[in-house]
Amino acid sequence: MKAVLLPFLARFLARPQSLIGLCVFIAIVAVALAAPLLFPKGPFAIVGMPLLAPGTNGLPAGSDVLGRDMLVGLAYGARVSLLVGISSTCCAVGAGVLLGAVAGYYGGVVDDVLMRVTEFFQIIPAFVLLMVLVAFVQPSLASTVIGIALITWPQVARVVRGEFLALRTREFVEAARLVGESDMSIIFRQILPNALPPIVVIGSMMVGSAILTESALSFLGLGDPDLMSWGSMIGASRSAMWVAWWTTVLPGVAIMVTVLALNFIGDGLNEALSPRRRQ
Amino acid sequence: MNPLVSIEGLSVALPPGGDRRFAIRDVNLQIGASEIVCIVGESGSGKSVTAQALMGLLPPGLEPLGGRVLFDGRDIMHQGAAAWQRMRGRDIAMIFQDPMAALNPVMAVGHQIAEQIRAHRPVGGRAALAEAAGLMAQMGLDGSLVTAYPHQLSGGQRQRVMIAMALSLSPRLLIADEPTTALDVTTQAQILALIRKVQAERRMSVLFISHDFGVVSDIADRVAVMRLGEMVEAGPARDVLDRPSHAYTQSLIAAVPRLSGSPAPLAPQKPLLAVTGLSKHYRHGGLLSRRSTRALEGVSLSLQRGETLGIVGESGSGKSTLARCVVRLVEADAGEVLFDGADLRRLKDRPLRDARKRVQMVFQDPFSSLNPRHTVGEIVTAGPRAHGQPRAAVLTRAVEMLKLVGLGEAALPRYPHEFSGGQRQRIGLARALMLAPDVLIADEPVSALDVTVQAQVLDLLDKVRRQMNLAMLFITHDMRVAARICHRVMVMRQGRVVEEGATAALFGAPKSDYTRQLLAAIPGRARLEA
C-alpha cells in the first residue's frame, strides 16, 4: 500500500491549490476541535454590549445583535458545519455506494428498479424536500444530517453504478466468478477498490455542498436551535446587516473559505487519482 | 539513385527514469523510391518511435538527440510546425492499427476523405467528394458506402477508407503502423494485397511496421529488424528471412509457429466434457424490438482427459461465447453441457460452485484479467479462500503453482503492474490451476503477446496439460498457434461448427471451402512452410 500511497501524495501535493486547501481544512478542523477548550463558556454567553465593532472591548471579531462574542460563535459554528458536512456525506456515500453497486453489478430488473428510485429523488426539488423533511420532524442535528444525506445520495449512486457497469465486464471479475467468489466478495473486494477514485472525489466535493445546505437551513431557522452555526449566525443578524457588517460577513467568509478549501481538495484528488495523469 | 528517405544515426531519448535511456539509438534506414521497407520488432523495440520521428509526431517527452532525417535530400527533422503540417498528408501519409480511433464517428467517411483533399488543394466541395468516391471505388469499396458512417463499416472496410484517405493527396511515402493487426486473417490478406497493388500502381514508397514475420514476408522488399531501440539487422527481404545473420532475427523467425508438426490425436476415451446442441442468441433493442444476433447455433463438442481441442475462428464466429457458455459466465439458450456426468446448465448454487471449481479459465487480456489493486498473492489465493480451504495449505499451493508457471515466491507481495504481459498470463494460469481443475479453458491466451513470449507461454500450457492430465479447450484466431499445441481442431464460423478433426489431417486436407480460405490467408505461408 505504501508504494501506491507515496506517489499519490506527491501528485496531490504538487498542485499549490491542493496544498492550500489541505492546510486551510486542517486549520478549520483544529479550531473546531479546540473550541470548547478555548471558549469554555460557550457561544451563547453574553459578553458585552450588542453590535460592538471588531477590535473593541477586547473582542477581536466584535459582538452580535445580542452581545455575544462573534469569535466564539465562529469557532463553535465550525463544529456544526464540519459535523453536518462530514456525517451527512458519509451517510450519502454509504447509501449511494451500496445501491449503486448493487444496481450496476446485477443489472437488469434490479438496476431498473433502483434507478427509478434514484430518479424519484432527483426530480423532486431537493431543497424544498429537505425543508419539508426537517420541518416535519423536529429541527435537530440528526434530522439535518439525515435530510441532507437523503437528497444527495442519488448522485453517488449514479456514479458508482456507472463504474460498476464498466468494471463488471472486466476479465478479472469473470475470473473471480469462476473461482467461486461470492457476489458480496466480488462487489466489495474486487470491484469497489477499482471504483474508489471517483467516489473519493465526489465525496470531498459533497462535504462542501452539505455545509452550504446546512447554512441555508440554519439561515431559515430550520437548524438545531441549541447549536450555534454559521448559517444561523447570518440569519439572526440579517436585520443588523446595514449597521454592523461583521455580523453577517464574517460567518459568510467562514463558509466560503471552508467550501473553497474542500473544493480545492476535491480537484486535487481528481487530478491525482485520474489514470491519465498517472502516466 | 538517391533514396526517398534516409534516416542517418537517429537517436531519440526517453524521459529519465525509464528502463532504458534511448527509445531508439543510432538508427540508420534508407527507403528507396517505390520500395516497401518493413520494420519488424517486438513491443518496445522502438519501431513505432522510428515512424513517429519520420512523421514529426514524437510524443511529448521524447526528444531527438542526434542524427538526421532526410526526405528527398532535405533535412526535415528540424523544420517548423507549419512546414510539417504541409508535408503530412501531401508527402507522407500514415495509416494506423485502429482505424476506428482515427476516423470521426459522426461524419460520413466520404466527406472525411473530401475534407482532407480540400485542406490541401483548392477544389470545390462537390469535386472533392467525387474524387473521394473515385478513390473509395479503387479501394474496392461500394459506392453506397461514401455516405456511410464509420460504425456502419467492418474493420476491413474502415482500413480501406483509411488507405483511400492516405492516398487522396498522392503521397510519396505511406507509413503503415501495424495496419492489419486488428483484422481477421482473411481480411488481413485482402488489405495486404491492396497495399501491394496501390504501391505498385502509384510507384509509392511504403514503410510498413509489423511484429508478424508472416505479414512481413508477404509484403516486404527490404526488412529491418529492431530490438530494444537498436537496429540489429537490415537487408533485402529474401536475405533476412531465409538467411538471417543475427541471432535475434533467427530466434524471432524460429518462434513463428508453423502449421506442421502438430501433436497426433489421442486414442478415444470416455469424454470428460461433452457439449451438445449449445445455442445462444443475443437479443438487443428495447421491449418492442425482436432483433437478435446468433452467437451460437447447435454447437457440439467432446473433450477427454489429457487432450487439447482447438476452437478456431474469426471474430464473430462465436468461439468466445462458446467458452463463456460452457462455464456459464454467459447463460446459453439451449443445449447440454455434460461434465463428468452432470449437466452444468442445470446446476445451481453449491453444486455449481463445486463443479465450476473443476473447470477453470485463462483469459485473453493480460491487463484486464488481473485486478490491479490486488497483490499476486491475493489474486491466486482468492479461489481456494472462497472455498474455505485452510490458509497455510493455500499459501503452500500458491508458491508451488507460481513455481510451476515459472515465477517464484517473490511474486506473492507484488502488484500486477510490476509484471510484463507474458508474466501476467503466467499469473492468470497459476490462478486457474490453484483449484486443481480437470478442464482448462484458454480464451486467446497468447494473442496479446510477442511471438517469442507466445512460444514460451504455449510450451508452458502444454507442459501443464501433460503434468496435470488436463483437458484443454484452446480458443484462438491464429491457426499457426492452434497447430502447435492442439490434438484436434474445430473450425467455427458465425456460430456454427464448419468442420472438426485431427489437427494435422484437418490442416493438411481441409474438407470445407471456408477452412481452405482461412489456411490460404495465413500470412507468409509460402515462405515459412517451405
Boltz contact constraints between the chains, C-beta under 6 A:
constraints:
  - contact:
      token1: [A, 170]
      token2: [B, 368]
      max_distance: 6.0
  - contact:
      token1: [A, 171]
      token2: [B, 363]
      max_distance: 6.0
  - contact:
      token1: [A, 171]
      token2: [B, 365]
      max_distance: 6.0
  - contact:
      token1: [A, 171]
      token2: [B, 368]
      max_distance: 6.0
  - contact:
      token1: [A, 171]
      token2: [B, 369]
      max_distance: 6.0
  - contact:
      token1: [A, 172]
      token2: [B, 369]
      max_distance: 6.0
  - contact:
      token1: [A, 172]
      token2: [B, 370]
      max_distance: 6.0
  - contact:
      token1: [A, 172]
      token2: [B, 371]
      max_distance: 6.0
  - contact:
      token1: [A, 174]
      token2: [B, 329]
      max_distance: 6.0
  - contact:
      token1: [A, 178]
      token2: [B, 327]
      max_distance: 6.0
  - contact:
      token1: [A, 178]
      token2: [B, 361]
      max_distance: 6.0
  - contact:
      token1: [A, 179]
      token2: [B, 382]
      max_distance: 6.0
  - contact:
      token1: [A, 179]
      token2: [B, 383]
      max_distance: 6.0
  - contact:
      token1: [A, 180]
      token2: [B, 353]
      max_distance: 6.0
  - contact:
      token1: [A, 180]
      token2: [B, 357]
      max_distance: 6.0
  - contact:
      token1: [A, 180]
      token2: [B, 383]
      max_distance: 6.0
  - contact:
      token1: [A, 180]
      token2: [B, 386]
      max_distance: 6.0
  - contact:
      token1: [A, 180]
      token2: [B, 387]
      max_distance: 6.0
  - contact:
      token1: [A, 181]
      token2: [B, 382]
      max_distance: 6.0
  - contact:
      token1: [A, 181]
      token2: [B, 386]
      max_distance: 6.0
  - contact:
      token1: [A, 190]
      token2: [B, 371]
      max_distance: 6.0
  - contact:
      token1: [A, 193]
      token2: [B, 373]
      max_distance: 6.0
  - contact:
      token1: [A, 194]
      token2: [B, 373]
      max_distance: 6.0
